[in-house]
């Protein structure tokens, strides 16, 4: 997800997106722990998306 896309979202939408990303990260870590994760690089992508969302939220605050 691009930062420009996130800047167009409202704070409520960003908080919802943050919750979804955190849940996805939890599921990816769980799959990785039991060796069922096909794409381990996805974990890094989700972490970066979480950081982007938090950055945009901080800018709006």
C-alpha positions in Angstrom: 0.0 0.0 0.0 1.3 3.4 -0.9 1.6 6.3 1.5 -0.4 8.5 -0.9 -3.3 6.1 -0.7 -3.2 6.2 3.0 -3.1 10.0 3.2 -6.5 10.1 1.4 -8.1 7.9 4.1 -9.8 9.2 7.2 -8.4 8.6 10.7 -11.2 6.0 11.3 -10.4 4.1 8.1 -6.7 4.2 9.0 -7.4 2.7 12.5 -9.5 0.0 10.9 -6.7 -0.7 8.4 -4.2 -0.8 11.2 -6.3 -3.5 13.0 -6.5 -5.6 9.9 -2.8 -5.4 9.3 -1.9 -6.3 12.9 -4.3 -9.3 12.6 -2.7 -10.4 9.3 0.8 -10.1 10.9 -0.3 -12.3 13.8 -1.6 -14.9 11.4 1.5 -14.8 9.3 3.7 -15.2 12.4 1.6 -18.2 13.5 1.8 -19.8 10.1 5.6 -19.2 10.1 5.9 -20.9 13.5 4.2 -24.0 12.3 6.1 -24.1 9.0 3.0 -23.5 6.8 4.0 -20.1 5.5 4.6 -20.1 1.7 6.0 -16.5 1.4 8.0 -15.4 4.4 8.7 -12.1 2.7 5.1 -11.1 3.3 5.8 -10.6 7.0 8.3 -7.8 6.1 5.7 -6.2 3.7 3.0 -6.2 6.4 5.4 -4.7 9.0 6.2 -1.9 6.6 2.5 -1.3 5.8 1.8 -1.0 9.6 4.6 1.5 9.9 3.2 3.5 7.0 -0.2 3.6 8.6 1.2 4.7 12.0 3.2 7.4 10.2 0.2 8.8 8.4 -1.8 8.7 11.7 0.9 10.7 13.4 0.9 13.2 10.6 -2.9 13.7 11.0 -2.7 14.1 14.8 
